[in-house]
Structures are given as structure tokens and as C-alpha cells.
Amino acid sequence: MSAELPGVAAVLDAAHVIAASSPYLAALILVAAVAAGVAGLRRRRQAEAALAHRGCVELVPTSTFNPGMEEVGRAAHQFARIHHAAGAPARGSAARLRYTVTDGQMRCYLEGPADAAAVLRMPAYAEVEVRAPQARPDLHPVHFAVAKEARR
């Protein structure tokens, strides 16, 4: 009866090929699942590492700060570069503008991955100063000893 229907023989032949190669297909599917799991775990660890080490800078505008649309577009483009500079998955490389009020003064902080600290410290606007809100304890100023003859 299967010989009477068109295409049934081809389907049966394909079913026989699949049944004969099923152990190999099962092994291939298992290897692909393990590889996908390892890749997912690696990306998760990268994201967790990026979230654990974040950088922060304070943005302080001048009294005459009034950006135009072009300047806002350039700043947005620069903020978008933070994600690419981090080299981490999207979940761990997001930048955040955080506004707080301290003693009646509003403060703006730009936070992002520590790997993108150079991009965070770049001034996005012409009339905005970028400051590190807290000094790093591992950085110490360099002092040079000056000889008494050189001071005269």
C-alpha cells in the first residue's frame, strides 16, 4: 500500500537513515548541549565579574551649561561606547546615570564597568567637569627629593 502513495517511499527511506544514525545524532545533540551550557556559564561569569567591579565618576556642570541637540547627540554616542569598551556581555556592561541629593545639592554620577573606566572619565559635554567621587587608596602622589643646591 505504501508503494501506491507518492513520496511515501522517500519518507520511509529517510526514516530508516535517521534510525540507523540515531546514536550519532544523539551524541551530536549531547555535545552541542554541553557546549551551549559551557558558553552560557562563561558569559554569566563574565557578566558577574563586570557587575562586581564598577567604576563611577561625578559629572559637575558649570553655571552656563546649556547643551544643544548636537551636543546631546555626541554625548549619547559616547555613553553608548561604554558598552563596547567593557568587553562584557550586555547584562554586565550597562552604564547608569544616578542622581542623588546631598545637603540640598543635586549630584549626577555616571556608573559603568571598571574595564570601561577610560571612556567613563572622558568629558561628554564641553561645560561639564568629570571628577572621581572618591580617591583610590592604592594611588599615592609621587614626591621628588630636591637637593639643597637645586633650591637656590
ZAKETI-232030 format. One record per atom (N, C-alpha, C): residue in three letters; x, y, z. Coordinates in steps of 0.2 Angstrom, whole numbers, plus 5000, padded with zeros to 4 digits. Layout:
<atoms>
AlaXYZ ...
</atoms>
This chain:
<atoms>
Met500449945000 Met500050005000 Met500450065000 Ser501050065003 Ser501550125003 Ser501750134996 Ala501850084992 Ala502050094985 Ala501550134981 Glu500950134983 Glu500450174979 Glu500450244980 Leu500650274986 Leu500650344988 Leu501350374986 Pro501250434982 Pro501950464980 Pro502250494986 Gly502950484986 Gly503350514992 Gly503450474998 Val503050424999 Val503050385005 Val503650345005 Ala503950315000 Ala504550284999 Ala505150325002 Ala505150384999 Ala505650435001 Ala505650445009 Val505050455011 Val504950465019 Val505250405023 Leu505050345020 Leu505250285024 Leu505950275023 Asp506250295018 Asp507050285017 Asp507350335022 Ala507050395022 Ala507350445027 Ala507250425034 Ala506750395036 Ala506650365042 Ala507150315044 His507250275039 His507750215040 His508450245041 Val508650305038 Val509350335038 Val509350365045 Ile508850395047 Ile508850435054 Ile508850375059 Ala508550325059 Ala508550275064 Ala509250235064 Ala509550235058 Ala510250205058 Ala510750245061 Ser510650315060 Ser511150365063 Ser510950395070 Ser510450365073 Ser510250405079 Ser510750405085 Pro511150355085 Pro511650355091 Pro512150415090 Tyr512350425083 Tyr512750485082 Tyr512450545082 Leu511750555080 Leu511450615081 Leu511350625089 Ala511150575093 Ala511150585100 Ala511750615103 Ala512350585101 Ala512950615103 Ala513050685101 Leu512950695095 Leu513050765092 Leu512550815096 Ile511950795098 Ile511550845101 Ile511750855109 Leu512050795112 Leu512350805118 Leu512950845119 Val513350845114 Val513950885113 Val513750955112 Ala513250965108 Ala513051035107 Ala512751065113 Ala512351025117 Ala512051055123 Ala512551065128 Val513051025129 Val513651045134 Val514051105132 Ala514151115125 Ala514551175123 Ala514151235124 Ala513451235123 Ala513051285124 Ala513051305132 Gly512951255136 Gly512951265143 Gly513651295145 Val514251275143 Val514851305145 Val514951375142 Ala514651385136 Ala514651455134 Ala514251505138 Gly513651475140 Gly513251515144 Gly513451535151 Leu513851485154 Leu514151485160 Leu514751535160 Arg515051535155 Arg515651585154 Arg515351655153 Arg514851665149 Arg514551735148 Arg514251755155 Arg513951715159 Arg513751735165 Arg514251755170 Arg514851715170 Arg515351735175 Arg515651805172 Gln515751815166 Gln515951875163 Gln515551935166 Ala514851925165 Ala514351975167 Ala514451995175 Glu514551935179 Glu514551945186 Glu515251985188 Ala515751965184 Ala516352005186 Ala516352075184 Ala515952095178 Ala515952165176 Ala515452195181 Leu514952165184 Leu514552195189 Leu514852205196 Ala515352165197 Ala515652165204 Ala516152225204 His516452245198 His516952295198 His516652355193 Arg516352405197 Arg516052455193 Arg516452525195 Gly516552565190 Gly516852625191 Gly516352685191 Cys516452735194 Cys516052795195 Cys516352855194 Val516052905191 Val516352975190 Val515753025192 Glu515953085194 Glu515453135196 Glu515453185190 Leu514853205187 Leu514853255182 Leu514653315185 Val515053365185 Val514853435188 Val514853485182 Pro514253515181 Pro514153565176 Pro514353635178 Thr514553675173 Thr514653745175 Thr513953785176 Ser514053845178 Ser513353885179 Ser513053905172 Thr513453905167 Thr513253915160 Thr513053855156 Phe513053795159 Phe512953735155 Phe512253735152 Asn512153735145 Asn511553735141 Asn511753695135 Pro511653635135 Pro511853595128 Pro511353605123 Gly511553605117 Gly511153605111 Gly511053525109 Met510653515104 Met510453455102 Met511053415099 Glu511453445096 Glu512053415093 Glu512553395098 Glu512653435104 Glu513053415109 Glu512753355113 Val512053355114 Val511753295117 Val511853235113 Gly511853235106 Gly511953185102 Gly512653155103 Arg513153195103 Arg513853175104 Arg513953145111 Ala513553165116 Ala513653135122 Ala513353075123 Ala512753065120 Ala512452995119 Ala512852945116 His513152965110 His513552925106 His514152905111 Gln514452945115 Gln514952925119 Gln514752885125 Phe514152895128 Phe513952845133 Phe513752775130 Ala513552775124 Ala513452715120 Ala514152675119 Arg514652705119 Arg515352675118 Arg515552635124 Ile515252655130 Ile515452625136 Ile515352545136 His514752525133 His514552455132 His515052415128 His515352455123 His515852415119 His516552415122 Ala516652465125 Ala517352465129 Ala517452415134 Ala516852395137 Ala516852355143 Ala517152285141 Gly516852255135 Gly517052195133 Gly516752135137 Ala516152155140 Ala515752105144 Ala515052095141 Pro514752045143 Pro514052035140 Pro513652105142 Ala513052115138 Ala512652165139 Ala512352175146 Arg512252125149 Arg512052125156 Arg512452155161 Gly513152145160 Gly513652175164 Gly513952235162 Ser513852265156 Ser514152315154 Ser513752385153 Ala513152385156 Ala512752445156 Ala513052505160 Ala512852555157 Ala513052625160 Ala512452645164 Arg512552685169 Arg511952715173 Arg512152785175 Leu511652835174 Leu511652895177 Leu511252895183 Arg511652915189 Arg511252915195 Arg511252985198 Tyr510753005200 Tyr510653075203 Tyr510453065210 Thr510853105214 Thr510753105222 Thr510753175224 Val510453185230 Val510453255233 Val510853245240 Thr511353285240 Thr511753295246 Thr511753365249 Asp511553375255 Asp511553445258 Asp511253495253 Gly510653475250 Gly510253525246 Gly510553535239 Gln511153495237 Gln511453505231 Gln511353435227 Met511053445221 Met510953385217 Met511653365214 Arg511853295214 Arg512453275211 Arg512253225206 Cys512653215200 Cys512553175195 Cys513153125194 Tyr513053065195 Tyr513553015194 Tyr513452965188 Leu514052955184 Leu514052905179 Leu514352845181 Glu514052795181 Glu514252725183 Glu514352675177 Gly514852635177 Gly514952585172 Gly515452535174 Pro515652495169 Pro516152435171 Pro516752465172 Ala517152445176 Ala517852465178 Ala518352455171 Asp518152415167 Asp518552405161 Asp518452455156 Ala517952495157 Ala517752555153 Ala517952615156 Ala518352615161 Ala518452675165 Ala518752735161 Ala519152725156 Ala519452775152 Ala518852815148 Val518352775146 Val517852805142 Val517352845147 Leu517252815153 Leu516952855159 Leu517252925160 Arg517852925161 Arg518252985163 Arg518253035157 Met518053025151 Met518153065145 Met517553115146 Pro517653185145 Pro517153235146 Pro516653225140 Ala516053215141 Ala515553215136 Ala515253285133 Tyr515253325138 Tyr514953395137 Tyr515553445137 Ala515553495134 Ala516053545134 Ala516053585141 Glu515553595144 Glu515453635150 Glu515353585156 Val515553525156 Val515453485162 Val516153455164 Glu516253465170 Glu516953435173 Glu516753365175 Val517253315174 Val517153255176 Val517653235182 Arg517453215188 Arg517853205194 Arg517753135196 Ala518253115199 Ala518253045203 Ala517953065210 Pro517353035211 Pro517053055218 Pro517453035224 Gln517752975224 Gln518152955229 Gln518852945227 Ala519352965231 Ala520052945229 Ala520252875230 Arg520652845225 Arg520852775226 Arg521352775231 Pro521352725236 Pro521852715241 Pro522452695238 Asp522452655233 Asp523152625230 Asp523552675226 Leu523252745225 Leu523652795221 Leu523952845227 His524552855226 His524952895230 His525352945226 Pro525353005228 Pro525753055224 Pro526453045224 Val526753065219 Val527553055219 Val527853115221 His528353115226 His528653165228 His529453155227 Phe529753205224 Phe530453205222 Phe530853245227 Ala531353215229 Ala531853245234 Ala532253295230 Val532253365232 Val532653415229 Val533253425233 Ala533753425230 Ala534453445233 Ala534453515236 Lys534753535241 Lys534853595244 Lys535153645239 Glu535653625235 Glu535953665230 Glu535453685224 Ala534953645222 Ala534453655217 Ala533953705219 Arg533853715226 Arg533353755228 Arg533553825227 Arg534153845227 Arg534353915227 Arg534353935220 
</atoms>
